[in-house]
Every structure is written in C-alpha cells, then in structure tokens.
Amino acid sequence: MAFQGTNASQGVAFLIGAASVAEFVAKDVSSPQTVHLNAKKRAPTLMRWVHVGMVESVIFLTIATVIDKKHAKAFLAGGILEMVITEAEYLYARQLGLTEIDEPTTEEYGKQEGGFVYG
C-alpha cells in the first residue's frame, strides 16, 4: 500500500479509519447484544439512554462543525448516518429480545444487595 506525499494527515486518516472500525465492531457486539439478551428487564429504560447518547452526539457534531466549517458536511453526514444505524440496531435488538428470544439471559436479577449478578 503506497501513501501519497508526506502529509501528516495521511497518518491521521489511517488511524481514524482503523479506530472507526474498532469502535463500530465494539459497539455492535456489546450493547445491542446485551439488550437482545436482556430486553425483558432493560426495555423500559433502554431507549431513554440511547436517546441521551444521541443528544450527546448532536452536541459534539455541532461543536465539530463550528470548529471546522470546511468539513462540516462530512461530520454531519457521517454522524447522522451512524445515528440512524445505531437507533435501528437498538430498536431491532429490543424487538428481538421482547418477542423472539428463547436464549438464557446474561443477567440474573435477585434480592441480593447490588441489584444483579452476571450469569
């Protein structure tokens, strides 16, 4: 793989690409899967916290567009696309967990102090 020029932004772009893939995979493997398996207990508050994350995202995207007007459209396009994908993933995971799951959950809710234990 050949990189054009000696511009430091090539390295930054490379790292952003790698970090983005790692973040997408980590997000998709962790949280929606946990929701899918534990939706019966988590569904009542689940989307509230997804939407808190969406508000946080809008704040950061807005700041990025103010700081770097040259790339504002790209920030917004990527951010909005990821918000739509994330919302869909959580809605789908919640639906599956509430209607179709026959697998054991990963959390056991009991009377012990602390709320729940991982199974």
Phi and psi restraints in degrees (value plus and minus 20) as a CYANA .aco file:
   2 ALA   PHI    -126.8   -86.8
   2 ALA   PSI     115.0   155.0
   3 PHE   PHI    -123.5   -83.5
   3 PHE   PSI     115.3   155.3
   4 GLN   PHI     -99.9   -59.9
   4 GLN   PSI     111.7   151.7
   5 GLY   PHI      50.4    90.4
   5 GLY   PSI    -193.9  -153.9
   6 THR   PHI    -137.5   -97.5
   6 THR   PSI      -1.4    38.6
   7 ASN   PHI     -83.9   -43.9
   7 ASN   PSI     107.5   147.5
   8 ALA   PHI     -81.8   -41.8
   8 ALA   PSI     -42.2    -2.2
   9 SER   PHI     -85.5   -45.5
   9 SER   PSI     -42.2    -2.2
  10 GLN   PHI     -81.0   -41.0
  10 GLN   PSI     -63.3   -23.3
  11 GLY   PHI     -87.1   -47.1
  11 GLY   PSI     -60.3   -20.3
  12 VAL   PHI     -83.2   -43.2
  12 VAL   PSI     -65.6   -25.6
  13 ALA   PHI     -81.7   -41.7
  13 ALA   PSI     -61.2   -21.2
  14 PHE   PHI     -79.3   -39.3
  14 PHE   PSI     -68.4   -28.4
  15 LEU   PHI     -86.2   -46.2
  15 LEU   PSI     -58.3   -18.3
  16 ILE   PHI     -83.2   -43.2
  16 ILE   PSI     -61.5   -21.5
  17 GLY   PHI     -80.8   -40.8
  17 GLY   PSI     -67.2   -27.2
  18 ALA   PHI     -85.0   -45.0
  18 ALA   PSI     -65.3   -25.3
  19 ALA   PHI     -85.2   -45.2
  19 ALA   PSI     -55.6   -15.6
  20 SER   PHI     -83.8   -43.8
  20 SER   PSI     -65.3   -25.3
  21 VAL   PHI     -81.3   -41.3
  21 VAL   PSI     -65.7   -25.7
  22 ALA   PHI     -79.8   -39.8
  22 ALA   PSI     -62.4   -22.4
  23 GLU   PHI     -87.3   -47.3
  23 GLU   PSI     -63.0   -23.0
  24 PHE   PHI     -82.0   -42.0
  24 PHE   PSI     -65.9   -25.9
  25 VAL   PHI     -84.7   -44.7
  25 VAL   PSI     -65.2   -25.2
  26 ALA   PHI     -80.9   -40.9
  26 ALA   PSI     -63.1   -23.1
  27 LYS   PHI     -84.4   -44.4
  27 LYS   PSI     -65.3   -25.3
  28 ASP   PHI     -91.4   -51.4
  28 ASP   PSI     -50.3   -10.3
  29 VAL   PHI    -100.6   -60.6
  29 VAL   PSI     -55.8   -15.8
  30 SER   PHI    -105.8   -65.8
  30 SER   PSI     -97.1   -57.1
  31 SER   PHI     -86.5   -46.5
  31 SER   PSI     -72.4   -32.4
  32 PRO   PHI     -80.8   -40.8
  32 PRO   PSI     -54.2   -14.2
  33 GLN   PHI     -86.1   -46.1
  33 GLN   PSI     -62.4   -22.4
  34 THR   PHI     -83.3   -43.3
  34 THR   PSI     -61.3   -21.3
  35 VAL   PHI     -82.1   -42.1
  35 VAL   PSI     -65.8   -25.8
  36 HIS   PHI     -75.0   -35.0
  36 HIS   PSI     -67.5   -27.5
  37 LEU   PHI     -95.9   -55.9
  37 LEU   PSI     -46.0    -6.0
  38 ASN   PHI    -143.5  -103.5
  38 ASN   PSI       4.1    44.1
  39 ALA   PHI     -80.9   -40.9
  39 ALA   PSI     -53.2   -13.2
  40 LYS   PHI     -79.8   -39.8
  40 LYS   PSI     -51.2   -11.2
  41 LYS   PHI    -114.9   -74.9
  41 LYS   PSI     -51.4   -11.4
  42 ARG   PHI    -114.0   -74.0
  42 ARG   PSI     -38.7     1.3
  43 ALA   PHI     -75.4   -35.4
  43 ALA   PSI     -59.3   -19.3
  44 PRO   PHI     -80.1   -40.1
  44 PRO   PSI     -49.7    -9.7
  45 THR   PHI    -133.8   -93.8
  45 THR   PSI     -26.3    13.7
  46 LEU   PHI     -73.8   -33.8
  46 LEU   PSI     -78.2   -38.2
  47 MET   PHI     -88.4   -48.4
  47 MET   PSI     -44.6    -4.6
  48 ARG   PHI     -77.7   -37.7
  48 ARG   PSI     -65.1   -25.1
  49 TRP   PHI     -97.5   -57.5
  49 TRP   PSI     -50.0   -10.0
  50 VAL   PHI     -82.3   -42.3
  50 VAL   PSI     -63.2   -23.2
  51 HIS   PHI     -90.8   -50.8
  51 HIS   PSI     -50.7   -10.7
  52 VAL   PHI     -81.3   -41.3
  52 VAL   PSI     -61.8   -21.8
  53 GLY   PHI     -83.5   -43.5
  53 GLY   PSI     -55.4   -15.4
  54 MET   PHI     -87.2   -47.2
  54 MET   PSI     -61.0   -21.0
  55 VAL   PHI     -82.8   -42.8
  55 VAL   PSI     -64.2   -24.2
  56 GLU   PHI     -78.7   -38.7
  56 GLU   PSI     -61.5   -21.5
  57 SER   PHI     -81.8   -41.8
  57 SER   PSI     -64.0   -24.0
  58 VAL   PHI     -81.0   -41.0
  58 VAL   PSI     -60.9   -20.9
  59 ILE   PHI     -81.3   -41.3
  59 ILE   PSI     -68.5   -28.5
  60 PHE   PHI     -87.2   -47.2
  60 PHE   PSI     -60.2   -20.2
  61 LEU   PHI     -83.5   -43.5
  61 LEU   PSI     -59.8   -19.8
  62 THR   PHI     -82.7   -42.7
  62 THR   PSI     -65.6   -25.6
  63 ILE   PHI     -81.1   -41.1
  63 ILE   PSI     -63.4   -23.4
  64 ALA   PHI     -81.5   -41.5
  64 ALA   PSI     -59.8   -19.8
  65 THR   PHI     -90.3   -50.3
  65 THR   PSI     -49.7    -9.7
  66 VAL   PHI     -93.1   -53.1
  66 VAL   PSI     -61.2   -21.2
  67 ILE   PHI     -90.3   -50.3
  67 ILE   PSI     -60.1   -20.1
  68 ASP   PHI    -148.8  -108.8
  68 ASP   PSI      59.4    99.4
  69 LYS   PHI     -82.3   -42.3
  69 LYS   PSI     -49.5    -9.5
  70 LYS   PHI     -80.1   -40.1
  70 LYS   PSI     -55.5   -15.5
  71 HIS   PHI    -128.2   -88.2
  71 HIS   PSI      -4.8    35.2
  72 ALA   PHI     -77.3   -37.3
  72 ALA   PSI     -64.4   -24.4
  73 LYS   PHI     -82.9   -42.9
  73 LYS   PSI     -59.9   -19.9
  74 ALA   PHI     -87.6   -47.6
  74 ALA   PSI     -62.0   -22.0
  75 PHE   PHI     -77.3   -37.3
  75 PHE   PSI     -68.1   -28.1
  76 LEU   PHI     -87.0   -47.0
  76 LEU   PSI     -62.8   -22.8
  77 ALA   PHI     -81.3   -41.3
  77 ALA   PSI     -69.4   -29.4
  78 GLY   PHI     -85.2   -45.2
  78 GLY   PSI     -63.6   -23.6
  79 GLY   PHI     -85.0   -45.0
  79 GLY   PSI     -65.5   -25.5
  80 ILE   PHI     -85.9   -45.9
  80 ILE   PSI     -62.2   -22.2
  81 LEU   PHI     -79.8   -39.8
  81 LEU   PSI     -65.3   -25.3
  82 GLU   PHI     -87.3   -47.3
  82 GLU   PSI     -54.5   -14.5
  83 MET   PHI     -84.0   -44.0
  83 MET   PSI     -62.4   -22.4
  84 VAL   PHI     -84.2   -44.2
  84 VAL   PSI     -65.6   -25.6
  85 ILE   PHI     -81.5   -41.5
  85 ILE   PSI     -66.6   -26.6
  86 THR   PHI     -83.2   -43.2
  86 THR   PSI     -65.0   -25.0
  87 GLU   PHI     -77.6   -37.6
  87 GLU   PSI     -66.2   -26.2
  88 ALA   PHI     -83.1   -43.1
  88 ALA   PSI     -61.2   -21.2
  89 GLU   PHI     -81.1   -41.1
  89 GLU   PSI     -65.5   -25.5
  90 TYR   PHI     -88.9   -48.9
  90 TYR   PSI     -60.1   -20.1
  91 LEU   PHI     -83.0   -43.0
  91 LEU   PSI     -62.1   -22.1
  92 TYR   PHI     -85.9   -45.9
  92 TYR   PSI     -65.0   -25.0
  93 ALA   PHI     -81.3   -41.3
  93 ALA   PSI     -62.5   -22.5
  94 ARG   PHI     -83.1   -43.1
  94 ARG   PSI     -65.4   -25.4
  95 GLN   PHI     -80.3   -40.3
  95 GLN   PSI     -66.9   -26.9
  96 LEU   PHI     -81.3   -41.3
  96 LEU   PSI     -64.0   -24.0
  97 GLY   PHI     -85.2   -45.2
  97 GLY   PSI     -52.8   -12.8
  98 LEU   PHI    -104.5   -64.5
  98 LEU   PSI     -46.0    -6.0
  99 THR   PHI    -137.3   -97.3
  99 THR   PSI     -46.1    -6.1
 100 GLU   PHI    -146.7  -106.7
 100 GLU   PSI     -22.7    17.3
 101 ILE   PHI    -104.4   -64.4
 101 ILE   PSI     109.9   149.9
 102 ASP   PHI    -139.6   -99.6
 102 ASP   PSI     -14.5    25.5
 103 GLU   PHI    -103.5   -63.5
 103 GLU   PSI     135.8   175.8
 104 PRO   PHI     -87.3   -47.3
 104 PRO   PSI     127.6   167.6
 105 THR   PHI     -95.4   -55.4
 105 THR   PSI     147.5   187.5
 106 THR   PHI    -120.1   -80.1
 106 THR   PSI     -18.6    21.4
 107 GLU   PHI    -149.2  -109.2
 107 GLU   PSI     120.1   160.1
 108 GLU   PHI    -136.8   -96.8
 108 GLU   PSI     105.4   145.4
 109 TYR   PHI    -119.1   -79.1
 109 TYR   PSI     103.6   143.6
 110 GLY   PHI    -154.3  -114.3
 110 GLY   PSI    -189.0  -149.0
 111 LYS   PHI    -112.8   -72.8
 111 LYS   PSI     -23.5    16.5
 112 GLN   PHI     -85.8   -45.8
 112 GLN   PSI     139.0   179.0
 113 GLU   PHI     -86.1   -46.1
 113 GLU   PSI     118.6   158.6
 114 GLY   PHI      87.9   127.9
 114 GLY   PSI     -30.3     9.7
 115 GLY   PHI      77.9   117.9
 115 GLY   PSI     -81.0   -41.0
 116 PHE   PHI    -173.0  -133.0
 116 PHE   PSI     142.9   182.9
 117 VAL   PHI    -146.1  -106.1
 117 VAL   PSI     130.3   170.3
 118 TYR   PHI     -99.2   -59.2
 118 TYR   PSI     115.7   155.7
